[in-house]
């Protein structure tokens, strides 16, 4: 009888431990920002966990009911966690803000609050009304410009036909200083001319695009259009285990190889990846490879780079 009692007591203890362990795992999923408060000269670090290992995670920061600034995509580590850092733009103003992250495969989304105060710095509210552009109502067009710093952050403003200024989400130039992002206007947008202005935060370079909207976007003009395409290496491959982690590596002409990222194959076992050719990259043959962690399946794409990217058979 004593043995039966001890066995039952042990079973109950194990069940309670399992429950608490599961709760601990659930509690571990979430998001927080450090420090909780600061000013525009503060580097904020965002930590988030609870995503699927290896999945891509979209991130952004927003001021409630005003604007949203994308902070890029990150790949969750083996523990399903990501970490990223940002410094507020002085035009963000002060008050309460939110950082958010959403797993592109799992759909899991986490949000954490933080605040920006004066702190003795000359912070000023954004002297504009900010909006998010919705789904395209007509033909979408791209904002195109060049001459920015490599991977420079660019602030974007839109002046609508009523002369109201709207702050839009930040954009980012590519490693070659080219800038491109889509412009959409909803069908209930004002008819007339729109002016888009983009200013680099580091170089101060400013460009603009003007267009008219009459139920569709027309007369698209650019102050400084991109005169050349940004060179990229691309790989499109299938045959992987659905949703398995796939390691992307780049081998240079010197035979040196480095890991670029880890992606998750889609439900059909397919991966697609593009890698910018960095300015100053030595000429020669490059190999972009994708290797499945579970299946060991490997796909390769070869290129010759001599100022122009040429795919090789």
Steps between C-alpha positions, in 0.01 A plus 500: 500500500787737584660430161173586320474825698862595417445423129187717492679782682786479249252505209331810637840669551605423141169627364533826695862538382397442138222756535735758650764422235245553224392824661862613517536435128185699433619784721834502315320598179462875478673828432669777698697819428808617690526761627129560557545878466757730343535778245589532133868444578420164668571165337199279572536121483199279429489135606225265383452123531237237433544480121566185299876432481643632172188689389516855362362764735372841388557787745379855539461791743190715516351799678135410566254648248777686319771315309690175467869461411627162378815369669575219253475123507700265722545123519401336829782299658483137610306608810246697296638836614610821327670820613537833323602856584379843387551867580197730479498769234475845659177558306330211682416734785435393858250281683398134492605267217472131414746253345347200323617179333305245297615156384436471127449120518341447842299824505601553864513870588639672811496864608685694769464860611773758566518876533704788361540809718671837474800413717648844443519445123325725247231250409209633297181329387478409133366821341275310262201270490609142438316226314544145382427445134254218445455243226549622144191659348645529151833412344777499759827674417843494657684794649849485344811703582875457528804658663427416865751346738540124506197354686412849627171557687279746313206698644204541265231770485197539274326828416143433387283714267366700797860597592494283814833335588499134608791312657533152345697197626877526460659344192852361459745530215668182380878443528549688173313810616192431287159565654177333388169449678139464379245781506131412539194722517154380606200573279367753751821704483482863391530560128791717388879520523705332773859582592723241670825614662771266632794626710796290612562522875878461464584684175212748499442415134148589392305381198138526395237338282181667377191329362132560440210283611166489315376158608838362387859619538619694194778727379758347728816714500826473690761753598782247479399155372711190544722473193614142559360189661648392832697179433372195689567127523175299509415140576161333452498134603260221598519144627546590868291359781199729546577777753845366585783744579722568199849651537600750230874536431703707256836381364727775361763471223764446770307184602421662835146409605272674749148444627261777398184390679273210591158489335198277540382312192134557416227234517611371158867472601605803294739783595566829322783731597674807357836636615635843408843508341690729735681804355866415442440125483790335308425381149471127437267205551260485795285210619182548701396175670200385702527193728212346693583438865270195524513360145865590417364594156729758335428731207754733339495795264822630341571849369778700339544851638701746289295812559197312369346185650485216246334170607711195411361158401 
